[in-house]
Amino acid sequence: MLEYLGWADAADLVRDAVEETISSGKVTYDLERQLEDAEKLATSEYADEVVANIENVS
Protein backbone atom coordinates (compact mmCIF):
# COMPACT_ATOMS: atom_id res chain seq x y z
CA MET A 1 0.00 0.00 0.00
CA LEU A 2 2.83 2.40 0.77
CA GLU A 3 4.27 1.83 -2.70
CA TYR A 4 0.85 2.51 -4.21
CA LEU A 5 0.81 5.85 -2.38
CA GLY A 6 4.22 6.65 -3.84
CA TRP A 7 6.04 6.20 -0.55
CA ALA A 8 8.68 3.77 -1.81
CA ASP A 9 11.23 4.65 0.88
CA ALA A 10 8.75 3.95 3.67
CA ALA A 11 7.72 0.70 1.99
CA ASP A 12 11.36 -0.38 1.81
CA LEU A 13 11.90 0.42 5.50
CA VAL A 14 8.88 -1.62 6.57
CA ARG A 15 9.75 -4.53 4.28
CA ASP A 16 13.37 -4.62 5.48
CA ALA A 17 12.30 -4.42 9.13
CA VAL A 18 9.80 -7.27 8.73
CA GLU A 19 12.44 -9.40 6.99
CA GLU A 20 14.95 -8.67 9.76
CA THR A 21 12.42 -9.51 12.46
CA ILE A 22 11.55 -12.84 10.86
CA SER A 23 15.22 -13.63 10.18
CA SER A 24 15.99 -13.10 13.85
CA GLY A 25 13.46 -15.82 14.68
CA LYS A 26 10.94 -13.54 16.34
CA VAL A 27 7.55 -14.32 14.84
CA THR A 28 3.87 -14.65 15.64
CA TYR A 29 2.13 -17.95 16.34
CA ASP A 30 1.24 -18.69 12.73
CA LEU A 31 4.90 -18.69 11.66
CA GLU A 32 6.33 -20.08 14.90
CA ARG A 33 4.62 -23.40 14.23
CA GLN A 34 6.51 -23.71 10.94
CA LEU A 35 10.00 -22.62 12.00
CA GLU A 36 12.61 -24.33 14.13
CA ASP A 37 13.97 -22.43 17.12
CA ALA A 38 11.58 -19.52 16.62
CA GLU A 39 10.43 -17.30 19.44
CA LYS A 40 6.65 -16.90 19.56
CA LEU A 41 5.53 -13.32 20.18
CA ALA A 42 2.15 -11.74 20.69
CA THR A 43 1.10 -9.52 17.81
CA SER A 44 1.85 -6.37 19.81
CA GLU A 45 5.31 -7.69 20.73
CA TYR A 46 5.98 -8.52 17.08
CA ALA A 47 4.96 -5.01 16.07
CA ASP A 48 7.32 -3.59 18.71
CA GLU A 49 10.18 -5.64 17.21
CA VAL A 50 9.38 -4.42 13.70
CA VAL A 51 9.34 -0.80 14.92
CA ALA A 52 12.66 -1.33 16.71
CA ASN A 53 14.14 -2.70 13.50
CA ILE A 54 12.84 0.29 11.54
CA GLU A 55 14.57 2.57 14.02
CA ASN A 56 17.80 0.56 13.71
CA VAL A 57 17.75 0.62 9.91
CA SER A 58 16.94 4.29 9.43
Secondary structure, 3 states (H helix, E strand, C coil): CCCCCCCHHHHHHHHHHHHHHHHCCEECHHHHCCCCCCEECCHHHHHHHHHHHHHHHC
